């Protein structure tokens, strides 16, 4: 069986799963020309409908071609103006005031204004994916006038500006919202327009320049093509020949193959935390996981240094924390909490009454991540935890997690800020808290962090982080790094906290 590459993403999420082949037919890449840019993506677009699009990940280039976001992120992952030119919270942190551009029109002729913002955000917050989850604190959007809108919150949410620079901030024409046609026929105000005649759904998506776009100089290419291509060999061949200009590479084999082919690999911290995610902390499916000593034992059984060096090819920083090294929640002193110690892990298992271990089921990720799954299996087997792996398709993977099908599984959850990670995984409303685990200490610390600023906020976040580590809510391996592979003549500028560099950050060399 060949090795393939396809992603199923949700929230700031990137998890690669098995899939069948893509196509390498079509126009050649740009090779540094501004005429066209041809990119490969490891998954086709889920939907072009607002709120139903995949989370920030490999599908972003499809959406960024046709939709503007309210805000963008700079190289450090911080919000910067886009459709919104200015923003500020009131003293309570429960009202975010937005000032909007007055020169933007959707491709169907509708005007971008405060009413369009209201329609998009209030629709998106009803959805269940990353976009909707990030807008859970939004009660309503009030139109002040055409260029001013106030987002009214039920509680302080410092992460909202970052969410508006990700999938929650995509703006579609208000006249197209709610239409079934929007799922396959996007109507935005972005730099390009989907060329339906030149596209093949599920395979190739062709975009031509939007001649009325307000920020055309930010997008140097006259046309963009994004191909669903999940085969590593075909991808490398396309990059070598110049048929493909770029692709995100999150597996060490693709990075190694690209380097051996003398292709440019730009590595960067993508905000992902990779490892074993312990969803069933209340023991609904596997009673043993309700015991903190079992969760701590699992953490001690993980040889993080070896996993990063051997399995990940050095792409990552070993960690026991769910907040990356650049996060204000990160505390370096916590890294010694769960040193690799099988003897200690066995003692904890015995204290919890599981000296003979137990059995649990997980989804099978081996078609794409055989080395990662082998490392996970070996670590759990060392403390007599037997895993039964069940086959699952890529399009079912994330939904099965959110639906509470698994007690735990290998995963990589991407977040650009501590509050984004909180929203994705730590509250009862979080999509990646499938068993709706609640803890008074966690809730209190989240509330304290959300209602404070500066040093006080950082202290609350670090206290939250320490508690999560102590209680072993998760068993992370590393703060992940990613690579973006580009052909000759293409430059790329990654953004910290994003798994895929923005489309606007790809340009001809020397431009």
N, C-alpha and C positions, 0 to 999 in steps of 0.2 A: 504493500500500500504506500502511495506517495505521501510526503509530508505536505500538508496544506495549511493555509493561513486565512482565517476569517474571524471577524469580531462580532460579538453580541454585546452591546453597550447599554447602560442605563445609569442617571445621575452623573456626576463627574466621573463613570465606570468604564474599564476596558478589560474585557475577558475574551481571550481568543478561544474559539471552539472549532470543531471539525466541519468541513463543508466540501462540496464538490466544485469542480473546476470553473474558472472564469475564462475569458477570451482575451487574446492579445491582438485581435484584428482591429483595423481602423487606421486613422491618420497617425503619422509619426509625431514624435515630440518636438519641442521647440529648439532644443540644442542651443539655447541662449537667445533666439529670436524673440521679438515681441509679438509675432503674428499669432502664435498659439502656445498653450501650455497643456501638456497631457500628463495627468496624474493617475496613479492606481490607488484604489481603496480596497480594504480587505472585507468590506461588506457593502451591499447596495443600500440605498436610502430606505429607511423604514416607512416613512410617510413625509410628505411636504406640508401636512396640515399643522398649524400652530398648536403647540402643546402635545402633539403626538410624534414629533420628530425625536430621534434618538438623542441620548445625552451627549455632552461634549466629548467627542472622540473621532474615530476615523470617518464618520459620516459628515463631519462638519463642512468639508469642502463642497459637498452637494448643496448644503443650505446657505453657506456664505456666498455662493455664487449668485443667489437670487434674492436673499433677504438681508436687509440691514438689521443690526442690533441697536438697542437704545444706547449702550455703552460698548467700548472696546477694552481690551486689556493691554497694558504696556509690557515690555520685556520682563519686568519683575512680577507680572501678574496683578498689577494694580489697575483699577478702573480709570479710564480716560474718556473724554468726550467722543461722541459719534452723533447719533440722532439727538441725543440729549447733550446740551452744551454746558449746563450747570446743574448741580444738584446739592441739596443740603437737608439735614434732618432738623426737626424742631428740638426744643429742650427736652422733651419727653422721649425722643427717639422713636416715636410712633407715627410720625408724619414725614414722608420723604417728598420734598418739593422738586419738581423737574422743570427745567426750561428747555424748550424744544427748538430745533431748526424750523425755519419758516419757508424753506426753498426746496422741499422734497415732495415728489409725486410718485405714486405707485404706477406700475406699468399699465394698469387699466384706466388711468386718469384720475383716480381718487387721490385726495390730498392727505398727506401725512400731517396730523394735528393731534391735539389732546384727546379728541373723541376717538381717534384711531388707537391711541395708546390705551385708553380705557377699554375699548372693545377687545383688543388683543390680550391684555393682562387679565381681564376678568374672565375671558374664555380659558386662557392657559391655566389659571389657578384651579379650574375644575378637573384638570386631567391628573393622571396618576403617575406619570413619569418624572424625570428630573425637573422639567420646567414647572410642573404643577407643585411638586414637593417643595421646591425652593420658594414658592409663593404662598405657602400655607399661612403665613402671618398676615397676608394682605386681606383686609376686610372689604375695601372698595377703592375705586379710583375716582377722584373728584376733578371735574373739568373746571379750571379757573377761567381760562380763556383759550384761544386757539393754540397758543404757544406755551401754556403753563398747565401742568397737572399735578395734583397732590395724591400720592399713594398713601392711603390710611391703613395703619397696621393695628392688629390686636395686641401686639407686644413688640418690644424693641427687637430689631433684626439687623445687626450690623453687616450681615452678609448680603443684603439685598442688592447693593450696587454691583457686587461681583456677579450675582445671579443674572442681573440685567445685561451683563457683558457676556453671558453664556446663553444657554438654550432658552431661558425664560425671557430674554430680551428680543427675540426675533419678531419682526413686525410684518404682518401680511396686510393686504388691502382689506379694509373693513367691509367692503362690498363682497369680498370673496369668503369671509369667515363663515364657518359653519357649512359651507358647501362641500359635498362629497368630492366634487371635481378638484378641490384644492389638494387632496391627498396625492394626486399625480400631476397636477398642473399648477405649479406655484405662481402666485401673483404677489410680488414684493416690490421693493424699491431699491433692490441691490444692483451691483455693477453689471450683472449679466441676466439674460433671459434664457430659459430652457428651450432649446430647439427640439420640439417633439419629433419632427420629421427625420432629424439626424440622430435621434436617440433610440436605443433599444432597451425598454424597461427590464430591469434586473441585470443588465450587462454594461451598457455604455450610455453616458449622459453627456450631451453636447450643449454648451452654453455659448451664446453670442453676446457681444457687447450691448448693454443698455445705453443707447446714444444719449439719453436724457439724464444719465446718472450724475448726481451732484458732486461726487468725489472721484472722478474718473482717473485722476493722476495717481491715486493710490493703487490702481490695478493696471499694470503695464501691458497685459496681454489682450489682444483683440478677441480671442476666443479661448475657452477652456473646455477640456474634455476630461471627465473623470470615469475611469473604468473599474468595474468590480473585477478584481483579479486576486484569486486566493492561492495560487500555486507559486511556491517560492522560486522554483527553477524558471518558470515562465517570467516571473517578475524580474529576476536578475538578468535574464536574456534581453528583456525589453529595455532595461536600464542601460545595458552595455551597448545595444544597437541604437539607442537614442529614441526609440519609439515611446518610451516612458521617461518623464522628467523627474518624478519624485514619488516616494511612498513612505509612510510611517513604518518603522521596523521596531517591534516590541519584543521580538524573540531573538535570542543570541545567534541562532543559526542564520537568520537573514542578515544580521549585522556582520557576522563573520564572512558570509558569502560575498557581501558587498565590498568589504575591505579587501578580500582576496582578489576581487575583480578591479581593484583600484578605483572604485567609486567613492564619492565623498559621503561620509557618514557623520552627521552632526549629532552629538549626544547632548542630552540636557535632562534636568530634573523635571519630571512631568507631573508631580503631585500625587502619584499613585502609591498606595501602600499595599504591598503584595504579601500573601501568605495564606494561612488557614483561618478562615472566618468562622467563628463559633456562634452560629445564629441561635441555637436552641439552649440559651442560658437558663431557661426555666425548666428544662428537662421534659418538654411535652412529647418529644419523639424518643429521646435518649435520656432517661432519668439521670445517668451518671454526670451529664454535662451541667446539671443544676448545682453540683458540688464544686465550690471554688478550688478545692484541692486537686480535683481532676483537671480543671482548666489550667491550673498552675503547672501540673505535671506535664501536660501537653506542651506548654511553653518551654519547660526545661528539656524536653525531648528533641527540640528543634536545633540542629546544628547550623545556625544562621550563617556563620562565616563561610563554611564549606559550600552551602547552598548558593551563596552569592558568587563565590570564586569559581566553583566548578559548574554549577547548573546555569547560573545567569551570566557567566562569562565576565564577571566583574561589574555588570550593569546594575548597580544598586548599592545602598549603604545599609548594612545590617542594623536592625532596630527591633525593639520590643514595643514601640509606641505607634499609635494611630495618627500621630501628627508629625509631619516631616521635620527635618533639621532646620529648615528656614522658618518654621512656624513659631509664633510667640508662645504656643502651648508646649513646645518641645523642651525637655529637660535632660541634658546629657547625663546627669547623675543616675537616671533611671536605667541606663543601658546595662548595668550589671545585675539587674533584678533577676533575669532568667538566663544565667550562663548555661551552656550546654552541659547537662549533668544527668545522665540516665539513672544513676544510682539515687539521686535526690528525687527524680521523677517517680521511680518505683516506690520509694518510701511514701510519697504523697498519695499515690494510687492505693497502697495498702492501708494507709490511715483512713482513706475515704471508703474502704470496704471493697475495692476493686483490684485486689492483688492479682486476680486471674484475668483482669481486663474485661472487655465487652466488645460488642459488634455494632457497627453503624453503617448506614448507606450514604454514598455520595455520588454525584454525577461524574461520569467518566470524561476526563479532560485529556486522556492519553493520546488521542489522534493528533493533537497539536502540541501538547505539553507532556510528552512522555517522561522527560527527565525530571520535571517538577513533580509530576504525580508519583514517580518512583521514589523521589526523596521524601515526599510526604508519607507514602506508604511505609517506607523503612523506618521513619521516625516514630510513627504510631505503633508499628509492630514491636519496636523496642520496649514498649510498655504494655504489650499484649492487647492493643486495640486493633481489631481486625476490621478492615474496610471492605464492604461489598460495593463495587462500582457499577452503576447502572447507566446504560447508554442513553444519550439524549442528543437532540439536534440543536444546532446553533441558535435557531430562532426561538427555541423553547427555554434556553438556558436561564436568562435573566428573569423571565416570568415565573419559572419554577422556583427560583430563590425568593422572589418577592411574595409568592404564594405559599411559602412555608413548607416546601416539599422536602427540604434537606436539613438535617441538624447542623451540618457544617460542610464547607467545601473550599477548595483552592479558589482564590479570587484576587482581583486587583481593583481596588476602588480608588478613583481619582477625585481629588478635591483641591481647589485652589486656595482655600483658607480654612482655618479651624472651624469657623461657623458653617462653612459649607459641609465639612465632614460631620458636624453636629446634626445638620439638617438631613443629611443622607442616611445616617446610621445610628443616632443616639437618642432620638425622641420617639415617643409612641406613634407619631405621625410619619416617621421616617420610612421610606420604601425599603431600605436595607436594615430594618429592624423587624423582620417578618413575623416574629412571635410576640412583638409589641412588648418587649422587656421594659419594665419600669423599675427605677431605683430612686428613692427619695433624695439620696445624696447627689446622684447624677442630675436629677431635675433641678435641685437647688443650685448647684454650681453652674449649670447652663443658664439659669435665670440670672444669677449674679454676674456672670460674664457678659450676658447680653445687655444688662442695664448699666454697665460701668464702662469706663474708658481708660486708656493709658496703662500705668503700672498696675492699677487695681484690676483692670480687665485681664492683663497678662497673668497676674497672680491667680485669679480664678480659673483661667484656662489651664495653667500648670497644675493646679490642685485637682481639676477634673482629670487631666491626663494621668496624674499619679494614681488616682483612684481607679481608673480604668485598667491601668497596668497591674495594680495590686489585686484587683478582682478578676484579672485575666479574662476580660470580656472578649478578647480576640487573641490570636496567636500569630502576629505578623512576623514576616521574615526580613523585609527590607523596604526602605524608601526607594522606590523604583526609579531607574533612569530609562530613557527611551532614546531611540535613534531615528533620525530622518535621513533617508538615502536620496541623494540627488545625482542626476547625470551631469556630464560636463556642460558648463555654461549656465548653471542655475545656482543661485544663492538662496539660502533660507535663514530666517531669524526665528528661532523658537521662542515660546512664551512660557515662563515658569508656571506650572500648574495646569497646563493644557497638554493633552496627550498628542495632539496634532498641531503643528504651527498654523496660524491663520493663513487663509488664502492670500491676503494682502501682503504677507511676509515672504512670499516667493517671488523672485525677480531675476532677470538676466544678470549674470555676473558683471560687476562694475557699474551697474546702473545707479 
